[in-house]
Amino acid sequence: MLTNPVLMRTVTGRTGDVVLVPAARAKNARTSEVRWLTPRAFRRWVEVGLRGHGADGLPDAGWAGRLADRNAAFADLLFSSGVRLTEGASLLTLEVPRLQLEGGQYYAGRLARVVAKSKRARTFYASSVVVGEVEGYVESSRARVVRRAQAAGRYDGLPMRLVTHETGRRRRLLHWRDQDGVVGQTPLTEATVDERMSLFIEGPAGPEPLWLWLNEAGLPFHPASWEGVFRTANERCERVLAPVMSEPPFCTPHMARHSFALVMLVVLNHVMDRRMGLTPEERRDFRMLYGDPWRMVQDLLGHAQLETTKHIYLAPVADLQLRSLLADFQPADGPLREGELAPVFARLARESEGIQDLDDKLVAR
């Protein structure tokens, strides 16, 4: 039996109706500020809004969108990893995880301290499908705009730092020289957004940006510009899907982050149940008897705040459970499929305010 893995509580909604919301949600948080999409709702938003599909799920012959693979890969990266807009938008090509021959469902990347909102470097995880999407973008449309920019001389005379080589493993240093011949080095984790936009490498046909996401001119796509991409996608979803569904999906970069948190909570609970062989009822009994491990450690250390336990005293192993569950998880009955949890997400959407799902008539493809 599928159960809701999120502990819920009842509140009075804006219209006076009684609705269910996550019990851990801050009491002063307004429902209008927190929104989520289920995986299938997000997938439809990407297909229609960013890839130009029609309401029937097929490519629209009249679609004139450009750099659809870039836009879809970026949105999927946010949804898959939970990184913030600026964190994902300022990645360099050398910071993106690469697919490995040995496979794996998730790959780890590292966010630089300077671009992270917390100002602490941290690990992020992206699914193998999304990593493949990013690699596909790099090798296709990104390579094409770079070649066009080189042929048009757009990189000539730009204030750039040409990275000549990299040293260090734990503390990666980028060694560069600028257009005046001045040499220097920058720790990768200390490179600001503006500095990252000026970093290039020498490619087969001349300088190429290290900045991952490029515009049609082959120049770095500014992080703030992604808001416009999402807005345009929302407008197209409204226009295409409004005739066939009451509430077409919409998304913002931060909603992708919220949705990631919801999805990971559901998925990790599901993975833990399958790995440990626990039913939802047994898992609840286990937690009632022994409590949450993080809370137990917090009590032992006498911390008033759980965050102190996690991020100061146990920071090196804060993601230990996540790494253990995601590293090489291959259940006996096959890899976890998105559709396998669709009923759970559908129930969450029905029982919770602010979670977007699809109308039943649009699920079948």
Secondary structure, DSSP 8 states (H G I E B T S, - for coil): -----S-EEEEE-TTS-EEEEETTS-TT--GGG--EE-HHHHHHHIIIIIT-B-TTSSB-TT---SSHHHHHHHHHHHHHH---HHHHHT-BGGGS----TT--SEEEEEE-TTTSTTSS-EEEEEEHHHHHHHHHHIIIIIHHHHHHHHHHTTTTT---EEEEEEE-SSS-EEEEEETTS-EEEEEGGG--HHHHHTEEEEETTEEEE-BS-B-TTSSB--GGGHHHHHHHHHHHHHHHHTTT-SS-----HHHHHHHHHHHHHHHHHHHHHHHHT--HHHHHHHHHHH--HHHHHHHHHT-S-HHHIIIIISGGGTTHHHHHHHSS---TT-S--GGGGHHHHHHHHHHBTTEE---GGGT--
